[in-house]
């Protein structure tokens, strides 16, 4: 009986949990900022939920470039 209740609760929990979208990005290094945080490339920033208008490219030639 206890096992049946556990399985039922487990199934209900797994069915109500929201499905996360997969996000596939290349490993290219093209640093960008979004909301003060640095990402290795625009794809990773978009996967974090930022739109293209919220993403700012950093100057790759400037070794001291940061998002602060």
C-alpha positions as MATLAB code, in Angstrom:
seq = 'XXXXXXXXXXXXXXXXXXXXXXXXXXXXXXXXXXXXXXXXXXXXXXXXXXXXXXXXXXXXXXXXXXXX';
ca = [
       0.000    0.000    0.000;
       2.759    2.465    0.941;
       4.582    1.738   -2.308;
       1.433    2.496   -4.331;
       0.981    5.851   -2.573;
       4.651    6.702   -3.179;
       4.384    5.878   -6.889;
       1.174    7.905   -7.210;
       2.756   10.945   -5.540;
       5.875   10.577   -7.679;
       3.826   10.434  -10.886;
       1.750   13.460   -9.899;
       4.878   15.449   -9.105;
       6.609   14.538  -12.345;
       3.523   15.388  -14.424;
       3.066   18.813  -12.855;
       6.715   19.831  -13.100;
       7.276   22.275  -15.963;
       9.278   21.010  -18.884;
      12.567   22.879  -19.359;
      13.563   23.778  -22.882;
      16.883   22.504  -24.133;
      19.362   25.053  -25.329;
      22.291   24.124  -27.564;
      25.078   26.656  -28.053;
      28.503   26.497  -29.657;
      31.609   27.010  -27.539;
      32.767   30.093  -29.434;
      34.069   32.891  -27.231;
      32.372   36.175  -28.039;
      31.815   37.785  -24.619;
      28.590   39.674  -23.965;
      26.834   41.268  -21.005;
      23.227   40.967  -19.942;
      21.872   42.511  -16.736;
      25.391   43.022  -15.398;
      26.465   39.403  -15.881;
      29.016   38.244  -18.433;
      28.287   35.330  -20.782;
      30.748   33.607  -23.119;
      28.533   34.274  -26.148;
      25.107   35.663  -27.093;
      23.555   32.201  -27.353;
      24.249   31.474  -23.684;
      22.755   34.825  -22.689;
      19.620   34.070  -24.721;
      19.385   30.661  -23.053;
      19.453   32.467  -19.728;
      16.322   34.311  -20.850;
      17.629   37.580  -22.278;
      16.422   39.024  -25.569;
      18.774   40.276  -28.279;
      18.049   43.885  -27.267;
      19.190   43.178  -23.682;
      22.549   41.709  -24.743;
      25.585   43.978  -25.149;
      28.757   42.786  -26.890;
      32.043   43.365  -25.079;
      35.150   44.623  -26.854;
      37.235   41.498  -27.438;
      40.383   43.574  -27.908;
      40.078   45.078  -24.419;
      41.461   42.620  -21.836;
      39.887   44.665  -19.021;
      36.375   44.743  -20.489;
      33.742   43.760  -17.961;
      30.030   44.076  -17.331;
      30.314   46.369  -14.314;
];
